[in-house]
Amino acid sequence: MSSQRPKPSAHPLNNDMLVRGVILALIGLILIIAPHFMSATPTRELFEHARIPAWFSLVLGAAFIGQYALRRRKEK
């Protein structure tokens, strides 16, 4: 009998990528949308100055979700 190990599944990595993508996209959306619902406070100014990182987070999250979808489609 040969002692061949089954190939490790990539499912946990795919699911991890999906979770990271959703979290990053939500953070980006919250940082982009939040200043529209806040009154004029220093916190609002802080959110407005975080526009560039918010867009980066949103795009990176969408890329992770897209990569998850591509890997999922290749498995089928």
N, CA, C and O atoms as a Tinker XYZ file with bonds, in Angstrom:
   304  protein
     1  N      0.835000   -1.189000    0.000000    73     2
     2  CA     0.000000    0.000000    0.000000    64     1     3
     3  C      0.877000    1.249000    0.000000    63     2     4     5
     4  O      1.805000    1.381000    0.799000    81     3
     5  N      0.577000    2.107000   -0.863000    73     3     6
     6  CA     1.319000    3.349000   -0.899000    64     5     7
     7  C      0.671000    4.363000    0.052000    63     6     8     9
     8  O     -0.547000    4.384000    0.230000    81     7
     9  N      1.487000    5.167000    0.631000    73     7    10
    10  CA     0.978000    6.152000    1.591000    64     9    11
    11  C      0.876000    7.523000    0.916000    63    10    12    13
    12  O      1.620000    8.448000    1.243000    81    11
    13  N     -0.039000    7.629000   -0.008000    73    11    14
    14  CA    -0.248000    8.892000   -0.690000    64    13    15
    15  C     -1.268000    9.718000    0.076000    63    14    16    17
    16  O     -2.345000    9.238000    0.430000    81    15
    17  N     -0.918000   10.923000    0.315000    73    15    18
    18  CA    -1.834000   11.826000    0.992000    64    17    19
    19  C     -2.746000   12.479000   -0.033000    63    18    20    21
    20  O     -2.315000   12.803000   -1.139000    81    19
    21  N     -3.991000   12.668000    0.330000    73    19    22
    22  CA    -4.856000   13.394000   -0.596000    64    21    23
    23  C     -4.406000   14.844000   -0.712000    63    22    24    25
    24  O     -3.862000   15.429000    0.225000    81    23
    25  N     -4.646000   15.387000   -1.859000    73    23    26
    26  CA    -4.274000   16.777000   -2.120000    64    25    27
    27  C     -5.073000   17.705000   -1.198000    63    26    28    29
    28  O     -6.296000   17.588000   -1.121000    81    27
    29  N     -4.395000   18.628000   -0.496000    73    27    30
    30  CA    -5.141000   19.521000    0.392000    64    29    31
    31  C     -6.096000   20.407000   -0.400000    63    30    32    33
    32  O     -5.777000   20.886000   -1.488000    81    31
    33  N     -7.234000   20.601000    0.161000    73    31    34
    34  CA    -8.265000   21.389000   -0.513000    64    33    35
    35  C     -7.969000   22.878000   -0.384000    63    34    36    37
    36  O     -7.443000   23.326000    0.635000    81    35
    37  N     -8.303000   23.630000   -1.400000    73    35    38
    38  CA    -8.093000   25.072000   -1.387000    64    37    39
    39  C     -9.349000   25.809000   -0.916000    63    38    40    41
    40  O     -9.390000   27.039000   -0.944000    81    39
    41  N    -10.366000   25.071000   -0.489000    73    39    42
    42  CA   -11.615000   25.717000   -0.075000    64    41    43
    43  C    -11.433000   26.694000    1.088000    63    42    44    45
    44  O    -11.990000   27.790000    1.035000    81    43
    45  N    -10.680000   26.347000    2.134000    73    43    46
    46  CA   -10.524000   27.339000    3.208000    64    45    47
    47  C     -9.857000   28.620000    2.723000    63    46    48    49
    48  O    -10.201000   29.706000    3.188000    81    47
    49  N     -8.912000   28.511000    1.797000    73    47    50
    50  CA    -8.273000   29.711000    1.273000    64    49    51
    51  C     -9.252000   30.546000    0.461000    63    50    52    53
    52  O     -9.245000   31.775000    0.540000    81    51
    53  N    -10.089000   29.880000   -0.315000    73    51    54
    54  CA   -11.087000   30.609000   -1.098000    64    53    55
    55  C    -12.077000   31.311000   -0.189000    63    54    56    57
    56  O    -12.410000   32.476000   -0.407000    81    55
    57  N    -12.552000   30.600000    0.839000    73    55    58
    58  CA   -13.508000   31.216000    1.750000    64    57    59
    59  C    -12.873000   32.376000    2.496000    63    58    60    61
    60  O    -13.522000   33.393000    2.740000    81    59
    61  N    -11.601000   32.224000    2.858000    73    59    62
    62  CA   -10.889000   33.295000    3.539000    64    61    63
    63  C    -10.784000   34.521000    2.636000    63    62    64    65
    64  O    -10.920000   35.654000    3.099000    81    63
    65  N    -10.542000   34.290000    1.352000    73    63    66
    66  CA   -10.448000   35.401000    0.414000    64    65    67
    67  C    -11.796000   36.109000    0.275000    63    66    68    69
    68  O    -11.845000   37.335000    0.166000    81    67
    69  N    -12.874000   35.352000    0.280000    73    67    70
    70  CA   -14.202000   35.946000    0.197000    64    69    71
    71  C    -14.491000   36.792000    1.428000    63    70    72    73
    72  O    -15.012000   37.901000    1.307000    81    71
    73  N    -14.164000   36.288000    2.594000    73    71    74
    74  CA   -14.406000   37.034000    3.838000    64    73    75
    75  C    -13.592000   38.321000    3.850000    63    74    76    77
    76  O    -14.115000   39.381000    4.194000    81    75
    77  N    -12.333000   38.240000    3.483000    73    75    78
    78  CA   -11.489000   39.449000    3.434000    64    77    79
    79  C    -12.037000   40.462000    2.434000    63    78    80    81
    80  O    -12.060000   41.662000    2.706000    81    79
    81  N    -12.472000   39.976000    1.287000    73    79    82
    82  CA   -13.014000   40.874000    0.275000    64    81    83
    83  C    -14.271000   41.579000    0.748000    63    82    84    85
    84  O    -14.429000   42.780000    0.530000    81    83
    85  N    -15.163000   40.849000    1.389000    73    83    86
    86  CA   -16.406000   41.458000    1.879000    64    85    87
    87  C    -16.106000   42.484000    2.969000    63    86    88    89
    88  O    -16.685000   43.570000    2.978000    81    87
    89  N    -15.198000   42.141000    3.890000    73    87    90
    90  CA   -14.859000   43.069000    4.971000    64    89    91
    91  C    -14.224000   44.339000    4.413000    63    90    92    93
    92  O    -14.590000   45.442000    4.819000    81    91
    93  N    -13.284000   44.196000    3.494000    73    91    94
    94  CA   -12.637000   45.376000    2.909000    64    93    95
    95  C    -13.635000   46.237000    2.138000    63    94    96    97
    96  O    -13.598000   47.464000    2.228000    81    95
    97  N    -14.513000   45.604000    1.389000    73    95    98
    98  CA   -15.507000   46.362000    0.626000    64    97    99
    99  C    -16.462000   47.101000    1.564000    63    98   100   101
   100  O    -16.825000   48.246000    1.296000    81    99
   101  N    -16.869000   46.463000    2.651000    73    99   102
   102  CA   -17.761000   47.130000    3.607000    64   101   103
   103  C    -17.079000   48.309000    4.287000    63   102   104   105
   104  O    -17.691000   49.362000    4.466000    81   103
   105  N    -15.823000   48.140000    4.664000    73   103   106
   106  CA   -15.080000   49.246000    5.269000    64   105   107
   107  C    -14.993000   50.418000    4.298000    63   106   108   109
   108  O    -15.218000   51.568000    4.677000    81   107
   109  N    -14.667000   50.120000    3.049000    73   107   110
   110  CA   -14.582000   51.176000    2.045000    64   109   111
   111  C    -15.907000   51.886000    1.845000    63   110   112   113
   112  O    -15.949000   53.116000    1.791000    81   111
   113  N    -16.987000   51.132000    1.734000    73   111   114
   114  CA   -18.309000   51.741000    1.556000    64   113   115
   115  C    -18.700000   52.606000    2.741000    63   114   116   117
   116  O    -19.234000   53.702000    2.568000    81   115
   117  N    -18.436000   52.116000    3.944000    73   115   118
   118  CA   -18.784000   52.891000    5.141000    64   117   119
   119  C    -18.001000   54.195000    5.178000    63   118   120   121
   120  O    -18.564000   55.249000    5.476000    81   119
   121  N    -16.712000   54.134000    4.880000    73   119   122
   122  CA   -15.903000   55.349000    4.913000    64   121   123
   123  C    -16.293000   56.341000    3.818000    63   122   124   125
   124  O    -16.137000   57.549000    3.997000    81   123
   125  N    -16.789000   55.854000    2.706000    73   123   126
   126  CA   -17.194000   56.749000    1.619000    64   125   127
   127  C    -18.570000   57.368000    1.892000    63   126   128   129
   128  O    -18.785000   58.553000    1.637000    81   127
   129  N    -19.492000   56.561000    2.408000    73   127   130
   130  CA   -20.877000   57.015000    2.580000    64   129   131
   131  C    -21.101000   57.769000    3.888000    63   130   132   133
   132  O    -21.943000   58.666000    3.934000    81   131
   133  N    -20.382000   57.436000    4.937000    73   131   134
   134  CA   -20.632000   57.984000    6.271000    64   133   135
   135  C    -20.644000   59.512000    6.344000    63   134   136   137
   136  O    -21.522000   60.057000    7.013000    81   135
   137  N    -19.726000   60.236000    5.700000    73   135   138
   138  CA   -19.743000   61.698000    5.839000    64   137   139
   139  C    -21.038000   62.356000    5.343000    63   138   140   141
   140  O    -21.365000   63.464000    5.768000    81   139
   141  N    -21.769000   61.694000    4.458000    73   139   142
   142  CA   -23.007000   62.270000    3.951000    64   141   143
   143  C    -24.110000   62.285000    4.999000    63   142   144   145
   144  O    -25.064000   63.053000    4.878000    81   143
   145  N    -23.997000   61.452000    6.023000    73   143   146
   146  CA   -25.024000   61.344000    7.047000    64   145   147
   147  C    -24.601000   61.962000    8.378000    63   146   148   149
   148  O    -25.348000   61.894000    9.353000    81   147
   149  N    -23.419000   62.561000    8.429000    73   147   150
   150  CA   -22.904000   63.131000    9.673000    64   149   151
   151  C    -23.026000   64.647000    9.643000    63   150   152   153
   152  O    -22.954000   65.270000    8.584000    81   151
   153  N    -23.213000   65.226000   10.821000    73   151   154
   154  CA   -23.216000   66.687000   10.901000    64   153   155
   155  C    -21.764000   67.174000   10.899000    63   154   156   157
   156  O    -20.831000   66.374000   10.972000    81   155
   157  N    -21.592000   68.467000   10.817000    73   155   158
   158  CA   -20.246000   69.042000   10.740000    64   157   159
   159  C    -19.531000   68.872000   12.081000    63   158   160   161
   160  O    -19.763000   69.632000   13.021000    81   159
   161  N    -18.684000   67.894000   12.153000    73   159   162
   162  CA   -17.895000   67.629000   13.352000    64   161   163
   163  C    -16.476000   67.275000   12.925000    63   162   164   165
   164  O    -16.220000   67.019000   11.749000    81   163
   165  N    -15.557000   67.262000   13.885000    73   163   166
   166  CA   -14.191000   66.821000   13.537000    64   165   167
   167  C    -14.151000   65.374000   13.022000    63   166   168   169
   168  O    -13.290000   65.020000   12.216000    81   167
   169  N    -15.082000   64.551000   13.491000    73   167   170
   170  CA   -15.126000   63.170000   13.018000    64   169   171
   171  C    -15.483000   63.117000   11.540000    63   170   172   173
   172  O    -14.943000   62.300000   10.793000    81   171
   173  N    -16.382000   63.978000   11.124000    73   171   174
   174  CA   -16.752000   64.027000    9.704000    64   173   175
   175  C    -15.547000   64.424000    8.856000    63   174   176   177
   176  O    -15.306000   63.847000    7.795000    81   175
   177  N    -14.798000   65.408000    9.330000    73   175   178
   178  CA   -13.599000   65.819000    8.597000    64   177   179
   179  C    -12.599000   64.673000    8.494000    63   178   180   181
   180  O    -11.937000   64.506000    7.470000    81   179
   181  N    -12.496000   63.889000    9.557000    73   179   182
   182  CA   -11.600000   62.738000    9.548000    64   181   183
   183  C    -12.033000   61.734000    8.487000    63   182   184   185
   184  O    -11.200000   61.197000    7.757000    81   183
   185  N    -13.340000   61.483000    8.403000    73   183   186
   186  CA   -13.860000   60.562000    7.395000    64   185   187
   187  C    -13.635000   61.119000    5.989000    63   186   188   189
   188  O    -13.311000   60.368000    5.069000    81   187
   189  N    -13.804000   62.419000    5.821000    73   187   190
   190  CA   -13.607000   63.023000    4.494000    64   189   191
   191  C    -12.150000   62.945000    4.048000    63   190   192   193
   192  O    -11.871000   62.817000    2.856000    81   191
   193  N    -11.221000   63.022000    4.998000    73   191   194
   194  CA    -9.812000   62.914000    4.649000    64   193   195
   195  C     -9.401000   61.468000    4.356000    63   194   196   197
   196  O     -8.313000   61.216000    3.839000    81   195
   197  N    -10.268000   60.539000    4.687000    73   195   198
   198  CA    -9.965000   59.117000    4.450000    64   197   199
   199  C    -10.549000   58.626000    3.128000    63   198   200   201
   200  O    -10.728000   57.422000    2.948000    81   199
   201  N    -10.845000   59.521000    2.214000    73   199   202
   202  CA   -11.447000   59.124000    0.927000    64   201   203
   203  C    -10.551000   58.213000    0.101000    63   202   204   205
   204  O    -11.011000   57.196000   -0.417000    81   203
   205  N     -9.291000   58.562000   -0.024000    73   203   206
   206  CA    -8.384000   57.765000   -0.861000    64   205   207
   207  C     -8.202000   56.357000   -0.283000    63   206   208   209
   208  O     -8.323000   55.386000   -1.030000    81   207
   209  N     -7.915000   56.209000    1.022000    73   207   210
   210  CA    -7.842000   54.840000    1.558000    64   209   211
   211  C     -9.173000   54.102000    1.468000    63   210   212   213
   212  O     -9.190000   52.880000    1.323000    81   211
   213  N    -10.288000   54.826000    1.553000    73   211   214
   214  CA   -11.599000   54.182000    1.441000    64   213   215
   215  C    -11.798000   53.607000    0.046000    63   214   216   217
   216  O    -12.260000   52.475000   -0.098000    81   215
   217  N    -11.458000   54.371000   -0.974000    73   215   218
   218  CA   -11.583000   53.854000   -2.340000    64   217   219
   219  C    -10.629000   52.689000   -2.569000    63   218   220   221
   220  O    -10.979000   51.719000   -3.241000    81   219
   221  N     -9.422000   52.784000   -2.008000    73   219   222
   222  CA    -8.471000   51.681000   -2.131000    64   221   223
   223  C     -9.035000   50.422000   -1.488000    63   222   224   225
   224  O     -8.941000   49.333000   -2.055000    81   223
   225  N     -9.615000   50.570000   -0.313000    73   223   226
   226  CA   -10.213000   49.430000    0.383000    64   225   227
   227  C    -11.361000   48.833000   -0.425000    63   226   228   229
   228  O    -11.489000   47.612000   -0.517000    81   227
   229  N    -12.186000   49.683000   -1.004000    73   227   230
   230  CA   -13.310000   49.211000   -1.803000    64   229   231
   231  C    -12.839000   48.446000   -3.041000    63   230   232   233
   232  O    -13.364000   47.378000   -3.352000    81   231
   233  N    -11.861000   48.989000   -3.733000    73   231   234
   234  CA   -11.339000   48.336000   -4.943000    64   233   235
   235  C    -10.626000   47.036000   -4.592000    63   234   236   237
   236  O    -10.780000   46.037000   -5.295000    81   235
   237  N     -9.844000   47.040000   -3.511000    73   235   238
   238  CA    -9.149000   45.820000   -3.102000    64   237   239
   239  C    -10.146000   44.744000   -2.684000    63   238   240   241
   240  O     -9.963000   43.570000   -3.005000    81   239
   241  N    -11.187000   45.134000   -1.976000    73   239   242
   242  CA   -12.218000   44.184000   -1.595000    64   241   243
   243  C    -12.921000   43.599000   -2.809000    63   242   244   245
   244  O    -13.190000   42.399000   -2.858000    81   243
   245  N    -13.219000   44.444000   -3.786000    73   243   246
   246  CA   -13.850000   43.953000   -5.021000    64   245   247
   247  C    -12.919000   43.009000   -5.774000    63   246   248   249
   248  O    -13.374000   42.035000   -6.374000    81   247
   249  N    -11.615000   43.294000   -5.745000    73   247   250
   250  CA   -10.653000   42.409000   -6.406000    64   249   251
   251  C    -10.605000   41.044000   -5.721000    63   250   252   253
   252  O    -10.551000   40.014000   -6.393000    81   251
   253  N    -10.623000   41.032000   -4.397000    73   251   254
   254  CA   -10.644000   39.754000   -3.669000    64   253   255
   255  C    -11.910000   38.972000   -3.983000    63   254   256   257
   256  O    -11.856000   37.759000   -4.188000    81   255
   257  N    -13.036000   39.650000   -4.021000    73   255   258
   258  CA   -14.298000   38.975000   -4.332000    64   257   259
   259  C    -14.264000   38.440000   -5.763000    63   258   260   261
   260  O    -14.727000   37.329000   -6.024000    81   259
   261  N    -13.722000   39.220000   -6.680000    73   259   262
   262  CA   -13.594000   38.769000   -8.070000    64   261   263
   263  C    -12.676000   37.572000   -8.201000    63   262   264   265
   264  O    -12.961000   36.644000   -8.958000    81   263
   265  N    -11.577000   37.588000   -7.469000    73   263   266
   266  CA   -10.660000   36.452000   -7.516000    64   265   267
   267  C    -11.315000   35.205000   -6.929000    63   266   268   269
   268  O    -11.107000   34.098000   -7.427000    81   267
   269  N    -12.095000   35.381000   -5.885000    73   267   270
   270  CA   -12.841000   34.252000   -5.317000    64   269   271
   271  C    -13.803000   33.682000   -6.353000    63   270   272   273
   272  O    -13.904000   32.466000   -6.517000    81   271
   273  N    -14.507000   34.569000   -7.049000    73   271   274
   274  CA   -15.473000   34.112000   -8.055000    64   273   275
   275  C    -14.774000   33.375000   -9.194000    63   274   276   277
   276  O    -15.281000   32.361000   -9.673000    81   275
   277  N    -13.621000   33.870000   -9.633000    73   275   278
   278  CA   -12.875000   33.194000  -10.701000    64   277   279
   279  C    -12.399000   31.811000  -10.267000    63   278   280   281
   280  O    -12.516000   30.847000  -11.023000    81   279
   281  N    -11.869000   31.715000   -9.069000    73   279   282
   282  CA   -11.419000   30.410000   -8.579000    64   281   283
   283  C    -12.588000   29.446000   -8.428000    63   282   284   285
   284  O    -12.473000   28.256000   -8.722000    81   283
   285  N    -13.697000   29.973000   -7.972000    73   283   286
   286  CA   -14.884000   29.137000   -7.786000    64   285   287
   287  C    -15.378000   28.607000   -9.135000    63   286   288   289
   288  O    -15.778000   27.449000   -9.251000    81   287
   289  N    -15.342000   29.481000  -10.157000    73   287   290
   290  CA   -15.783000   29.078000  -11.486000    64   289   291
   291  C    -14.843000   28.040000  -12.100000    63   290   292   293
   292  O    -15.295000   27.137000  -12.804000    81   291
   293  N    -13.531000   28.164000  -11.836000    73   291   294
   294  CA   -12.582000   27.189000  -12.362000    64   293   295
   295  C    -12.771000   25.817000  -11.730000    63   294   296   297
   296  O    -12.535000   24.800000  -12.382000    81   295
   297  N    -13.194000   25.775000  -10.471000    73   295   298
   298  CA   -13.387000   24.488000   -9.789000    64   297   299
   299  C    -14.568000   23.704000  -10.362000    63   298   300   301
   300  O    -14.582000   22.474000  -10.307000    81   299
   301  N    -15.530000   24.392000  -10.895000    73   299   302
   302  CA   -16.724000   23.704000  -11.410000    64   301   303
   303  C    -16.515000   23.133000  -12.769000    63   302   304
   304  O    -17.427000   22.527000  -13.331000    81   303
